[in-house]
Amino acid sequence: MNFDDDDVDFPESFSSISFKFKTIRIVDNVITSFVNTVRSEVYIDEDADDQDISIALEKIHFWFDHIVSNGIMFNRENMFALNVMFDDNGVSQSGNIPIVLPDDPTDDHLAAIMHSKLNALGGGVVNFGTIEIHSDTRENLIVTFTGYGEVALPSMEEWIGDRYFHDVPWWCRGDGSTLDAIPQEDSDLTKPPVTGVDMSFIEERFRRSGNSAAIIIRPEFKPEIISGGKDDKPEN
């Protein structure tokens, strides 16, 4: 073979990244714990600043280690899960973080959710392609997702309704949020409630020159009121 031939396609290498973590999921009235592995193609922006890359990767590791692994995932229409997680005023009754989804937390649904959230946390400097999810179920299946997670998931209008605090759902935002609050009729939409875990300390740590001291992480989670459907109105 003539390797000077312009018609010859040479193979290209690519990088991948994997994470191992726990999930607690509620489907119907069944609570199940799984050990999961996610593997995905990863593409680093060659023009990106090294510090920006480090910040993005640290956010992603933190999201798996301290948010997903401490969370309970469920469909927002699951009234059993809502009653377990929240009291009548929408205040969390659990020390776990509620991860509220538009569908049941099956592997195929989580693949789309995680693809979207990982790219959001990557901030354009760390990007993710095809993603695989494997859970330690009896079936031992591996789910592969290709495409764009945010396209496969509901828009903000479909998710919340005509009035909303954020332009995009939580799985499209590069922060520690895991749910979206439904505004009341008199809510100021320019002042979204504080939900989820604040991850701003990660960027502050990396931006702080000459400081390599370890940080003890003790995130606070103060959930706002959510409801079982977009047409329901939360109580005061």
C-alpha positions, 0 to 999 in steps of 0.5 A: 500500500502506498501510504502517500496516497491521499485517499488513505484514511489513517485512524485517529485516537480519541480519549474517554473518561469513566466514573464509578458511582452510586445511585439510589432510584425510586420507580413506582414505590420501589427504592433501589440502590445501584453501583454504576459506571459511566464511560464517555468519549471526551474532547478537550478544547485545544485552545482552552486555558489549562485552569478552565479545563481543571475547573470543569473536570473538578466540577464533574468529579464533584457532581458524581462524588457528592451530588449524584452519589448522595441523591435520590432519583425519581420521576417528578410525577411519582407521588410516592417519591414526592411524599417520601422526600418532601413534607406538605410545604415542600420542605425536604424530609431527607438528608439526601439530595432530590434529583427530580427527573422528567421520567423514571430513572432507568439507565436509558433516561439517565444516559440522556440526563448525564450527557446533557449535564456533563456537557453543561458542567464542561462549559465548552472546554470539556465536551462529551460524545457517545456515553455508556451506562452500566449498572450492576443489575441482574441483566448486566446490560450496557446502555449506549446513548448517542446524540445530544442529551438536551435535545432528547429531553423536555424543553423548559416549557415542557418541563415547567410551563409558560413561566420559569426562573431559568432559561433551560432545565437543570440538566442543561445548567453547569451548576449543582442544581438537580431540580427546578422550582415551579414559580407561583403566580406572584413570583419574581422570575428574575430572582430564582430560588437557591436550590441544589449544592453551591459549587462556586467554591471550586472555581474560587479555589482554582482562581486563588493564586498560591493557595493549595490548602485543602478545603473541607466540603460541607454543602448545604441543601435547602430545597424550594417547593416543587410539585408533581406536575407543571399544572400544580401550584406549590403551597406557601 
